[in-house]
């Protein structure tokens, strides 16, 4: 039984569907709001969303945020956990609140700003 995930754009309950609906190939299950074309994947083998439903605009900003943030920890200068702790501090959030999958457009833009100054 899937969780009840509400679309933050229209207020409807998202459907729990196979990702082949969006990608044409199955990568597992996801939540989808068809009217808003907003979706989010789930943790492997569960019905737990990886973040919040994202429409096309938010998906683009999340990609941009990851493109700036991921090289910080992938460079092995710090662990992924340490990188998220650093980002949390930069954004004035707790580590548990700091996950790009949960961020809004404005928060993704803030990630980009923070990471632009990282050396």
N, C-alpha and C positions, 0 to 999 in steps of 0.2 A: 504494500500500500504506500503510495507516494505521499510526501508531505503536501500541505496546502501552501502554495507559493503564490502570493498576490503580486500582480503587475503594478509597479509603481507609476506607470504611465496612464493606465486606464482603470485600474482597480479590479479587473477581472482576475479570476483564478487561472493560473497558467496550466497548460496540459503537460503531463509527463509522457514524453514521446522519445522514440529512437532518433538519434542524431542524424540518421540518414535522411530524414525529412529536410534538414537544413543543408547538409554537406553532400548528399548523394551517396554517401558511404557511411557505414555505421562505425562510430567511435564510442558507443555506449549511449546511455540515456541522457536526457536533458529536459529542462522545463522550457516551455515555449508559449508565448502569448502571440497567437497568430495575427490578431488585428494590429498589433504594434510592431510585429516582427522583432520582438525582444526575446532573448533566450540566454540561458546559462547552463553549462554542463554540471555534472554531479561528480562527487568523489567516487572513484572506481569501486564498483560493487555495492554502492549505497544509493539512497535517494536524497542525500545531503547536498544542497547546492554549493557550487564552488565560489559563489559570490551572489550578487544581485542580478536580476534580469537586466539585460543591456540592449538598448536599441542601436541602430547603426552608428549614430553619433558617439554614444558612450563606448561602443566597441572600438571605434577608431582611436579615441583618446586613451583607452586602456592599452592598446597596442603601442601607442607612442610612449606612454609611461613605462611600460615594460622595456621598450627599446632603450630608454635612458637608464633605468634602474638595474636591469639584469646584468649588464656588463660589470657593474660594481662587484657583485659576488661571483660572477662567472670567471672573473680575472684571477680569482683565488687570493685577492688581497685581503679579503675577509670572508667569513662563512656567510651563507644565505641568512641564517638567523641573526648574525651580527649586523648584516646589511639592513635587515628590517628593523633592528633596534636603532640603528643610526637614523634611518628614515623616520621612524616614530619620533625620535627626539627632534629632528629637523622640523617636523610638521606639528609638534606639540600634542602628540597623541600617545596613547599607551601602545605597547607592542601588540596587544590583542585587538586593538582597533585599526591596526596598520596592515591592510591587505588590499592590494590593487583591485582584486576581484570585487571588493565591497565599496570601492570609491565612486564618487560622482564625477562628472566632467570637471568641475572646479578643483576637486581634490587630485585628479589625474594631472591637471595643469600644474598644480603645486608640486607634485612629484617631479615633473620635468624641470621646474625651476630649481628645486633642491639639488637634483642630480647634475644639473648644468654646472654648478659650482663645486662639485666633488672632484678632488684630486687624489 
